Amino acid sequence: MKIKEIAIDLMGKFYEKGINGYDCRQCALIAVEEILGAIDWHEFEVPNEQIDFWNKIKQELENL
């Protein structure tokens, strides 16, 4: 899946629960922030592919 497809899919999961369009985006952004906060990262792991991936998802959500 492409980054944009993943971002839209994540928003869709909230839409399926009855949340409207704008709020779906906000919920998806909150979820991504929580994921980023939960990633166990150490300074010697540069670059961290998980953090890079979720930051790209976050950026795509912000652009939608």
N, C-alpha and C positions, 0 to 999 in steps of 0.2 A: 504494500500500500504506500501511496505517496503521502507526504506530510499533510497536505491539504485534505486528503481523503480521511486521514486519521482524525484531524481536527473536526471535520464535519461529522464524522461518525460519533465522536465523543459528545458533541453537542446534541446529536440525535438521540443518544441514550437519555439525556435529560428531557428532551421533547416528548419522548415516549411516556414519561412519567407525568405529563401534563403541564410542564413548565413552558412558558411562551418563548419566542425566538430570542429576544434580547437577553432575557434571564438565563436561557440555555447557555449562551456564550459566557455570561458571568459565572455560572456554575462550573462550566468546563475550565475556565481560567483558575477558579479556586481549586478545583481538583488537580490541575497541573501544578499549582503552587504547593499543594500538599505532597504530591509525588516528588517534586524537586527537594522538598524539605526532608523527605524520608530516605532519600538515596544516601547510602553510607559511602561517603567520599573522603578520601585521604589526599593530602597535597601531593603525594608522590604519584598519584594517578592522573597525570596530565598528558593528553586530554582525556577527560572522562566522557566516554561515548554516551552513557545514559543521560548525563546532564545536558550534553550537546543536543541529543535527540529531543528531550522534553522542552528545552529552550526553543527549539525550532517549532514545536507544536504550539507553545505559548505565543510565539511571534505570529504564527499563522492565525491563531484565534484572535489576536489583537487586530489583525488586518481584515478579518471578515466583517 
